[in-house]
Structures are given as C-alpha cells and as structure tokens.
Amino acid sequence: MLVEFGGAGQPILLLHGLMGRASTWWPVARWLTAYGRVVGLDARSHGRNPHRGGHWRTPDFVGDVADVLSQLGPSVVIGHSMGGLHALGAAAEHPELVRAVVVEDMAVDLRGRTADGWRAMFDAWPTPFPSLGHVHEFFGALGPYFAECVEERDGGYRLIASIDDLFEIAGEWGEHDYWDFVERVRCPLLAIEAEHSMMPPGQQAEIAKRADGRHLIVEGAGHVVHNDAPDIYRGAVEAFLSEVLSR
C-alpha cells in the first residue's frame, strides 16, 4: 500500500523499518516535498498492506519495491533500517529505477544473529497499552513514532504488524549477507549511522566505501536517527539531494 505525502516532480520513495509503517515518515516527508513527489510504502505485513502469511525473504520485499518503482519511474529511495536494506537491494537489482539511495542505520551482514534479541525486547513491553498516552509515555522520545505503529484491538493498543512475522523477517537477516547488493550499487549513496547504532561496528562505513558513497555518524542518535536528530538528518539529506538532483 502506498501513502502519498504530496509534492510533485521527482519521485522520492520512503521505506520504513521493521516495526514501522509508511506514516512514520511524516515528519521527514513534510520537508522532502520541496524536492519532489514523496511516496511511502507499507511493506508486506506492515501498516495497511494486506499481505500477510509468509514470504518474508529480503528478495520478496525488494521485489515489492521494484514493482512500486516501475510505476513511479526513476526515484530517490530513502530507507530506514529494514527499509535501508531493501533500498540497497532495489538499487542493485534495478539500477535504471533508482537515481540515488539513502540508507539509515542498517547493515548488510547480520549472520549469526537470531530473533531472540527482538523477542526479549517485545516481551518487555507492557502490551496491550491501555491508551495512546501510555504508548507515548513508555517510548519517550520515540512515542510519536510508535504511536503510528499501533492500533486498538483486543482490549488495548498493539503493534499493527504481527510479532511472529517480524521474528521471521529479522531471522532471515541472520542467515544471509547482502554485500552483493552493495557491490552492485551504481547510483549516489548516503549512509547515515547512529552513534548508538544497533548494527555491527564499521559496517556502514564499509557500505559507503564499497559503493563509492558517503558516510555520516550522527553523534548522540539512536537507531531512528531521523527522530533523534531531525535537524542533522535533514541537513545531511538535503545537501545530498541538492547535489544529486542538480546533475
């Protein structure tokens, strides 16, 4: 499912992270509309995408992105976490459809990691949350982000995405590496890394190096850089887009 954020001209496709949905991009999409038509994709099993019940391999998600890009035409693709991996895949598999790519706090080699860490985190959440106010209180600075990711059902607020599906998606990352995606990227690339990243050290710098791109570490930021350091994130992306779109 696509979410139209507005703007006109150059297509800009936004891809969310594992627990997110397209609407979590709204604070970023508002200023991106100055650069083109901004569209967000709800990945399968997320948001209002009706796809449920399997096919959680990274190539499946990349195929979905490619289907959207074939409708939009050559696009700037901006991805956070899981969405960053899918953005790299789209740039590698369909170079004619990706004009530039921004990857926010994502690695391509998570082999050996399991979904157990995710499971422990989810188990610590006091779900169902009694109200959206409780969601905001529990997640603090990330409250607005997670408020977009829940819906009211079964006596409270729960993640829209199936947690079991999320475990399967994250589990697949622990079985394969995707350096091949990076090696085949031919468009301009910006890798934005959180100082307090969830990803293996050094990998995001290596992604930028191998793709002949740029790498930025944002001091003080956690995994959702565009939420934790919105001004720095915006400045980096705007500078990147201004250069790319002037070519």
C-alpha contacts under 8 A as a table, 3 or more apart, distances in Angstrom:
res1	aa1	res2	aa2	distance
1	M	41	L	5.85
1	M	42	D	5.30
1	M	43	A	7.56
1	M	48	R	6.31
1	M	49	N	5.00
1	M	50	P	7.85
2	L	22	A	7.77
2	L	39	V	6.57
2	L	40	G	5.59
2	L	41	L	4.72
2	L	42	D	6.33
3	V	22	A	6.60
3	V	23	S	7.32
3	V	39	V	5.61
3	V	40	G	4.92
3	V	41	L	6.32
3	V	42	D	7.73
4	E	38	V	6.41
4	E	39	V	4.78
4	E	40	G	6.56
5	F	26	W	7.44
5	F	29	A	6.33
5	F	30	R	7.31
5	F	33	T	7.53
5	F	37	R	7.53
5	F	38	V	5.36
5	F	39	V	5.77
5	F	40	G	7.43
6	G	33	T	6.09
6	G	37	R	5.77
6	G	38	V	5.75
6	G	39	V	7.57
7	G	33	T	4.39
7	G	34	A	6.63
7	G	35	Y	7.50
7	G	36	G	5.20
7	G	37	R	4.15
7	G	38	V	6.05
8	A	11	P	7.63
8	A	33	T	7.29
8	A	35	Y	7.98
8	A	36	G	4.80
8	A	37	R	4.17
8	A	38	V	7.74
9	G	35	Y	7.85
9	G	36	G	4.77
9	G	37	R	5.49
10	Q	35	Y	6.95
10	Q	36	G	4.41
10	Q	37	R	5.78
10	Q	75	S	6.75
10	Q	76	V	7.86
11	P	36	G	5.70
11	P	37	R	4.78
11	P	38	V	6.07
11	P	39	V	7.36
11	P	72	L	6.36
11	P	73	G	7.25
11	P	74	P	7.13
11	P	75	S	4.87
11	P	76	V	6.44
12	I	36	G	6.43
12	I	37	R	5.92
12	I	38	V	4.79
12	I	39	V	6.15
12	I	75	S	5.43
12	I	76	V	4.70
12	I	77	V	5.87
12	I	78	I	7.42
13	L	38	V	6.11
13	L	39	V	5.01
13	L	40	G	5.68
13	L	41	L	7.35
13	L	75	S	6.66
13	L	76	V	6.19
13	L	77	V	4.82
13	L	78	I	6.18
14	L	22	A	7.18
14	L	25	W	7.27
14	L	38	V	7.45
14	L	39	V	6.15
14	L	40	G	4.60
14	L	41	L	6.45
14	L	77	V	6.11
14	L	78	I	4.99
14	L	79	G	5.85
14	L	83	G	7.92
15	L	22	A	6.81
15	L	40	G	6.25
15	L	41	L	5.90
15	L	42	D	7.59
15	L	43	A	7.72
15	L	77	V	7.53
15	L	78	I	6.18
15	L	79	G	4.51
15	L	80	H	6.41
15	L	82	M	7.97
15	L	83	G	4.51
15	L	84	G	7.08
15	L	86	H	7.77
15	L	87	A	7.40
16	H	20	G	5.58
16	H	21	R	5.63
16	H	22	A	5.90
16	H	24	T	7.42
16	H	25	W	7.40
16	H	41	L	7.59
16	H	42	D	7.50
16	H	43	A	7.68
16	H	79	G	6.03
16	H	80	H	5.38
16	H	81	S	7.20
16	H	82	M	6.81
16	H	83	G	4.95
16	H	84	G	7.97
17	G	20	G	5.11
17	G	21	R	7.28
17	G	79	G	7.53
17	G	80	H	5.24
17	G	81	S	4.89
17	G	82	M	4.61
17	G	83	G	5.24
17	G	84	G	7.81
18	L	81	S	7.03
18	L	82	M	5.46
18	L	83	G	7.67
18	L	166	L	6.84
18	L	170	A	7.96
19	M	46	H	7.81
19	M	149	C	6.95
19	M	159	L	7.88
19	M	161	A	7.09
19	M	166	L	7.56
20	G	24	T	6.43
20	G	46	H	7.12
20	G	47	G	7.61
20	G	145	Y	7.84
20	G	146	F	7.53
20	G	148	E	7.67
20	G	149	C	5.65
21	R	24	T	5.77
21	R	25	W	7.95
21	R	41	L	7.62
21	R	42	D	5.37
21	R	43	A	7.25
21	R	46	H	5.84
21	R	47	G	5.05
21	R	148	E	7.43
21	R	149	C	6.40
22	A	25	W	5.91
22	A	26	W	7.95
22	A	40	G	4.89
22	A	41	L	5.40
22	A	42	D	5.09
22	A	47	G	7.10
23	S	26	W	5.53
23	S	40	G	7.31
23	S	148	E	6.65
24	T	27	P	7.61
24	T	145	Y	5.65
24	T	148	E	5.99
24	T	149	C	7.60
25	W	28	V	5.44
25	W	29	A	5.85
25	W	40	G	7.54
26	W	29	A	4.89
26	W	30	R	6.17
27	P	30	R	5.66
27	P	31	W	7.60
28	V	31	W	5.91
28	V	32	L	6.33
28	V	226	H	7.42
28	V	234	R	7.68
29	A	32	L	4.85
29	A	33	T	6.24
29	A	38	V	6.44
30	R	33	T	5.83
31	W	34	A	5.97
32	L	35	Y	5.50
32	L	36	G	6.94
32	L	38	V	6.77
33	T	36	G	5.22
33	T	37	R	6.02
33	T	38	V	5.90
35	Y	241	L	7.76
41	L	65	V	7.95
42	D	46	H	5.64
42	D	47	G	5.49
42	D	48	R	6.53
42	D	49	N	5.64
43	A	46	H	5.31
43	A	47	G	7.42
43	A	49	N	6.44
43	A	61	F	7.10
43	A	64	D	7.87
44	R	49	N	5.55
44	R	50	P	7.12
44	R	51	H	5.10
44	R	52	R	6.72
44	R	61	F	7.34
45	S	49	N	6.15
45	S	50	P	6.95
45	S	51	H	5.59
45	S	52	R	5.14
45	S	53	G	7.91
45	S	161	A	5.69
45	S	162	S	6.96
45	S	165	D	7.19
46	H	49	N	5.82
46	H	160	I	6.66
46	H	161	A	5.01
47	G	149	C	7.32
47	G	160	I	6.25
47	G	161	A	6.85
53	G	165	D	7.81
54	G	165	D	7.60
55	H	60	D	6.50
56	W	60	D	6.47
56	W	61	F	7.25
56	W	165	D	7.73
56	W	168	E	6.79
56	W	169	I	5.40
56	W	172	E	7.79
57	R	60	D	5.29
57	R	61	F	6.85
57	R	169	I	6.80
57	R	172	E	6.52
58	T	61	F	5.24
58	T	62	V	6.22
58	T	86	H	7.03
58	T	169	I	7.87
58	T	172	E	7.69
58	T	173	W	7.94
59	P	62	V	4.88
59	P	63	G	6.02
59	P	89	G	7.60
60	D	63	G	5.12
60	D	64	D	6.52
61	F	64	D	5.06
61	F	65	V	6.42
61	F	86	H	6.58
62	V	65	V	5.05
62	V	66	A	6.19
62	V	86	H	5.24
62	V	87	A	7.50
62	V	89	G	5.83
62	V	90	A	5.70
63	G	66	A	4.99
63	G	67	D	6.25
63	G	90	A	7.74
64	D	67	D	5.13
64	D	68	V	6.55
65	V	68	V	5.20
65	V	69	L	6.21
65	V	86	H	7.42
65	V	87	A	7.88
65	V	90	A	6.69
66	A	69	L	4.94
66	A	70	S	6.07
66	A	90	A	6.18
66	A	94	H	7.13
66	A	97	L	7.86
67	D	70	S	5.23
67	D	71	Q	6.78
68	V	71	Q	5.27
68	V	72	L	6.31
69	L	72	L	4.87
69	L	73	G	5.53
69	L	74	P	6.81
69	L	75	S	6.90
69	L	97	L	6.17
69	L	98	V	7.89
70	S	73	G	5.51
70	S	74	P	7.95
70	S	97	L	7.03
72	L	75	S	7.05
73	G	97	L	6.04
74	P	96	E	6.62
74	P	97	L	4.10
74	P	98	V	5.24
74	P	99	R	5.80
75	S	97	L	6.15
75	S	98	V	5.03
75	S	99	R	5.32
75	S	100	A	7.14
76	V	98	V	5.96
76	V	99	R	5.26
76	V	100	A	4.80
76	V	101	V	5.84
77	V	87	A	6.02
77	V	98	V	6.70
77	V	99	R	7.73
77	V	100	A	6.31
77	V	101	V	4.86
77	V	102	V	6.43
78	I	83	G	7.69
78	I	84	G	6.88
78	I	87	A	6.75
78	I	101	V	5.68
78	I	102	V	4.60
78	I	103	V	6.28
78	I	104	E	7.93
79	G	82	M	7.31
79	G	83	G	4.22
79	G	84	G	3.85
79	G	85	L	7.37
79	G	86	H	7.37
79	G	87	A	5.86
79	G	101	V	7.84
79	G	102	V	6.16
79	G	103	V	5.27
79	G	104	E	6.14
80	H	83	G	4.88
80	H	84	G	4.84
80	H	103	V	6.14
80	H	104	E	4.61
80	H	105	D	6.54
80	H	106	M	7.14
80	H	224	V	7.54
81	S	84	G	5.04
81	S	85	L	6.73
81	S	103	V	7.40
81	S	104	E	5.90
81	S	105	D	5.46
81	S	106	M	4.59
81	S	107	A	7.94
81	S	223	H	7.96
82	M	85	L	5.29
82	M	86	H	6.51
82	M	106	M	6.87
83	G	86	H	4.99
83	G	87	A	6.02
83	G	103	V	7.89
84	G	87	A	4.93
84	G	88	L	6.28
84	G	102	V	7.18
84	G	103	V	4.52
84	G	104	E	6.04
84	G	105	D	7.61
84	G	106	M	6.05
85	L	88	L	5.17
85	L	89	G	6.28
85	L	103	V	7.43
85	L	106	M	6.59
85	L	107	A	7.34
85	L	108	V	6.74
86	H	89	G	4.91
86	H	90	A	6.15
87	A	90	A	5.14
87	A	91	A	6.21
87	A	101	V	6.63
87	A	102	V	7.75
87	A	103	V	7.24
88	L	91	A	5.11
88	L	92	A	6.15
88	L	101	V	7.23
88	L	103	V	7.62
88	L	181	F	5.96
88	L	182	V	6.56
88	L	185	V	7.13
89	G	92	A	5.12
89	G	93	E	5.96
89	G	181	F	5.40
89	G	182	V	7.98
90	A	93	E	5.20
90	A	94	H	5.49
90	A	95	P	7.32
90	A	98	V	7.15
91	A	94	H	5.46
91	A	95	P	5.00
91	A	97	L	7.39
91	A	98	V	5.38
91	A	100	A	7.93
91	A	101	V	7.31
91	A	181	F	7.72
91	A	184	R	7.77
91	A	185	V	5.64
91	A	186	R	7.49
91	A	187	C	7.32
92	A	95	P	5.85
92	A	181	F	5.16
92	A	182	V	7.02
92	A	183	E	7.86
92	A	184	R	4.89
92	A	185	V	4.84
92	A	186	R	7.49
93	E	181	F	7.64
93	E	184	R	7.85
94	H	97	L	5.55
94	H	98	V	6.81
95	P	98	V	5.37
95	P	99	R	7.61
95	P	185	V	7.27
95	P	186	R	6.85
95	P	187	C	7.33
96	E	99	R	7.55
98	V	101	V	7.17
98	V	187	C	7.12
99	R	187	C	5.93
99	R	188	P	7.38
100	A	187	C	5.22
100	A	188	P	4.93
100	A	189	L	5.99
100	A	244	V	7.24
101	V	187	C	7.19
101	V	188	P	6.45
101	V	189	L	4.96
101	V	190	L	6.49
102	V	189	L	5.81
102	V	190	L	4.78
102	V	191	A	5.94
102	V	192	I	7.49
102	V	237	V	7.80
103	V	106	M	6.69
103	V	189	L	7.65
103	V	190	L	6.26
103	V	191	A	4.82
103	V	192	I	6.17
104	E	191	A	5.97
104	E	192	I	4.75
104	E	193	E	6.07
104	E	224	V	7.94
104	E	225	V	7.23
105	D	191	A	7.38
105	D	192	I	5.94
105	D	193	E	4.62
105	D	194	A	6.05
105	D	197	S	6.58
105	D	198	M	7.71
105	D	199	M	7.08
105	D	204	Q	7.42
105	D	223	H	6.20
105	D	224	V	7.64
105	D	225	V	7.59
106	M	193	E	7.70
106	M	199	M	6.35
106	M	204	Q	7.03
107	A	110	L	6.94
107	A	199	M	5.91
107	A	200	P	7.07
107	A	203	Q	6.09
107	A	204	Q	6.11
107	A	207	I	7.99
108	V	177	D	5.67
108	V	178	Y	4.95
108	V	179	W	6.02
108	V	203	Q	7.77
109	D	173	W	7.47
109	D	174	G	7.71
109	D	176	H	6.98
109	D	177	D	4.35
109	D	178	Y	6.22
109	D	179	W	7.10
110	L	113	R	5.81
110	L	173	W	5.78
110	L	174	G	5.01
110	L	175	E	7.61
110	L	176	H	7.39
110	L	177	D	6.63
110	L	200	P	7.69
111	R	173	W	6.56
111	R	174	G	3.97
111	R	175	E	5.21
111	R	176	H	5.89
111	R	177	D	6.42
112	G	174	G	5.07
112	G	175	E	6.76
113	R	171	G	7.52
113	R	173	W	7.70
113	R	174	G	4.75
114	T	117	G	6.98
114	T	170	A	7.32
114	T	171	G	5.40
114	T	174	G	5.79
115	A	118	W	5.26
115	A	119	R	6.16
115	A	167	F	5.41
115	A	168	E	7.60
115	A	170	A	5.91
115	A	171	G	5.21
116	D	119	R	4.88
116	D	120	A	6.20
117	G	120	A	5.26
117	G	121	M	6.38
118	W	121	M	5.13
118	W	122	F	6.23
118	W	167	F	7.17
119	R	122	F	5.21
119	R	123	D	6.04
119	R	167	F	7.37
120	A	123	D	5.08
120	A	124	A	6.38
121	M	124	A	5.27
121	M	125	W	6.90
122	F	125	W	5.36
123	D	126	P	7.92
126	P	129	F	6.32
127	T	156	G	7.68
127	T	157	Y	7.26
127	T	158	R	6.51
128	P	155	G	7.06
128	P	156	G	4.85
128	P	157	Y	5.20
128	P	158	R	5.48
129	F	132	L	7.27
129	F	134	H	6.06
129	F	135	V	6.29
129	F	156	G	5.37
129	F	157	Y	4.86
129	F	158	R	6.75
130	P	134	H	6.43
130	P	155	G	7.63
130	P	156	G	4.99
130	P	157	Y	6.36
131	S	134	H	5.25
131	S	135	V	6.68
131	S	156	G	6.69
131	S	157	Y	6.44
132	L	135	V	4.89
132	L	136	H	6.33
132	L	147	A	6.41
132	L	157	Y	7.19
133	G	136	H	5.16
133	G	137	E	6.17
134	H	137	E	4.94
134	H	138	F	5.97
135	V	138	F	5.30
135	V	139	F	6.21
135	V	143	G	6.05
135	V	146	F	7.04
135	V	147	A	6.25
136	H	139	F	5.51
136	H	140	G	5.75
136	H	141	A	7.84
136	H	142	L	7.40
136	H	143	G	3.87
136	H	144	P	6.43
136	H	146	F	7.62
136	H	147	A	6.81
137	E	140	G	5.31
137	E	143	G	6.75
138	F	143	G	7.21
139	F	142	L	5.21
139	F	143	G	4.72
139	F	146	F	7.36
140	G	143	G	5.14
141	A	144	P	7.40
141	A	227	N	7.98
141	A	228	D	7.54
142	L	145	Y	5.25
142	L	146	F	6.32
142	L	227	N	7.13
143	G	146	F	5.28
143	G	147	A	5.93
144	P	147	A	5.09
144	P	148	E	6.69
145	Y	148	E	5.57
145	Y	149	C	6.97
145	Y	227	N	7.90
146	F	149	C	4.86
146	F	150	V	6.62
147	A	150	V	5.72
149	C	159	L	5.72
149	C	160	I	5.95
149	C	161	A	7.85
150	V	157	Y	5.84
150	V	158	R	5.04
150	V	159	L	4.22
150	V	160	I	5.09
151	E	157	Y	5.23
151	E	158	R	5.64
151	E	159	L	6.38
151	E	160	I	5.77
152	E	155	G	7.27
152	E	156	G	5.35
152	E	157	Y	4.34
152	E	158	R	6.42
153	R	156	G	5.63
153	R	157	Y	6.17
153	R	158	R	6.90
154	D	157	Y	7.95
159	L	162	S	7.09
159	L	163	I	7.67
161	A	165	D	7.37
161	A	166	L	7.31
162	S	165	D	5.15
162	S	166	L	6.39
163	I	166	L	4.95
163	I	167	F	6.27
164	D	167	F	5.11
164	D	168	E	6.46
165	D	168	E	5.14
165	D	169	I	6.27
166	L	169	I	5.06
166	L	170	A	6.13
167	F	170	A	5.27
167	F	171	G	5.81
168	E	171	G	4.91
168	E	172	E	6.29
169	I	172	E	5.45
169	I	173	W	7.02
170	A	173	W	5.33
170	A	174	G	7.06
171	G	174	G	5.37
171	G	175	E	7.08
172	E	175	E	5.30
172	E	176	H	6.87
173	W	176	H	5.75
173	W	177	D	7.18
174	G	177	D	7.86
177	D	180	D	7.95
178	Y	181	F	5.50
178	Y	182	V	7.18
179	W	182	V	5.10
179	W	183	E	6.30
180	D	183	E	5.12
180	D	184	R	6.43
181	F	184	R	5.41
181	F	185	V	6.52
182	V	185	V	5.38
182	V	207	I	6.33
182	V	210	R	6.71
182	V	211	A	5.91
183	E	210	R	6.29
183	E	211	A	6.25
184	R	211	A	7.67
185	V	211	A	5.89
186	R	211	A	7.08
188	P	212	D	7.70
188	P	213	G	6.03
188	P	244	V	7.25
189	L	208	A	6.91
189	L	211	A	6.99
189	L	212	D	7.47
189	L	213	G	4.63
189	L	214	R	6.26
190	L	208	A	6.95
190	L	213	G	5.78
190	L	214	R	4.79
190	L	215	H	5.95
190	L	216	L	7.81
190	L	240	F	7.38
191	A	204	Q	6.51
191	A	205	A	7.50
191	A	207	I	7.52
191	A	208	A	6.13
191	A	213	G	7.51
191	A	214	R	6.05
191	A	215	H	4.74
191	A	216	L	6.30
192	I	204	Q	7.88
192	I	215	H	5.98
192	I	216	L	4.94
192	I	217	I	6.08
192	I	218	V	7.21
192	I	225	V	7.91
192	I	233	Y	7.93
193	E	197	S	6.68
193	E	204	Q	6.73
193	E	215	H	7.45
193	E	216	L	5.97
193	E	217	I	4.67
193	E	218	V	6.16
193	E	225	V	7.60
194	A	197	S	4.72
194	A	217	I	5.70
194	A	218	V	5.19
194	A	219	E	6.83
194	A	220	G	7.43
194	A	221	A	5.06
194	A	222	G	5.35
194	A	223	H	5.72
194	A	224	V	7.69
194	A	225	V	6.00
195	E	217	I	5.89
195	E	218	V	5.57
195	E	219	E	5.02
195	E	220	G	5.78
195	E	221	A	5.56
195	E	222	G	6.56
196	H	220	G	6.91
196	H	221	A	6.05
196	H	222	G	4.86
196	H	223	H	6.73
197	S	200	P	7.92
197	S	221	A	7.95
197	S	222	G	5.93
197	S	223	H	5.35
198	M	223	H	6.31
199	M	203	Q	7.64
200	P	203	Q	6.06
201	P	204	Q	7.65
202	G	205	A	5.49
202	G	206	E	6.34
203	Q	206	E	4.98
203	Q	207	I	6.19
204	Q	207	I	4.94
204	Q	208	A	6.43
204	Q	215	H	7.26
205	A	208	A	5.24
205	A	209	K	6.20
205	A	215	H	5.74
206	E	209	K	4.88
206	E	210	R	6.02
207	I	210	R	5.38
207	I	211	A	6.12
207	I	213	G	7.91
208	A	211	A	5.20
208	A	212	D	5.82
208	A	213	G	4.48
208	A	214	R	5.36
208	A	215	H	5.70
209	K	212	D	5.06
209	K	213	G	6.08
209	K	214	R	7.45
210	R	213	G	7.58
218	V	221	A	5.83
218	V	225	V	7.46
218	V	229	A	7.58
218	V	232	I	7.43
218	V	233	Y	7.99
220	G	228	D	7.97
220	G	229	A	7.91
221	A	224	V	7.42
221	A	225	V	5.55
221	A	228	D	5.34
221	A	229	A	6.08
222	G	225	V	5.91
222	G	228	D	6.43
224	V	227	N	5.50
224	V	228	D	6.24
225	V	228	D	5.02
225	V	229	A	5.60
225	V	230	P	7.04
225	V	233	Y	6.81
226	H	229	A	5.69
226	H	230	P	4.75
226	H	233	Y	5.54
226	H	234	R	7.59
227	N	230	P	5.45
229	A	232	I	5.59
229	A	233	Y	6.09
230	P	233	Y	5.07
230	P	234	R	5.91
231	D	234	R	5.08
231	D	235	G	6.08
232	I	235	G	5.11
232	I	236	A	6.21
233	Y	236	A	5.29
233	Y	237	V	6.19
234	R	237	V	5.22
234	R	238	E	5.85
235	G	238	E	5.24
235	G	239	A	6.08
236	A	239	A	5.33
236	A	240	F	6.21
237	V	240	F	5.02
237	V	241	L	6.03
238	E	241	L	5.09
238	E	242	S	5.92
239	A	242	S	5.19
239	A	243	E	6.42
240	F	243	E	5.41
240	F	244	V	6.16
241	L	244	V	4.97
241	L	245	L	5.69
242	S	245	L	5.53
242	S	246	S	6.16
243	E	246	S	5.37
243	E	247	R	6.88
244	V	247	R	5.70
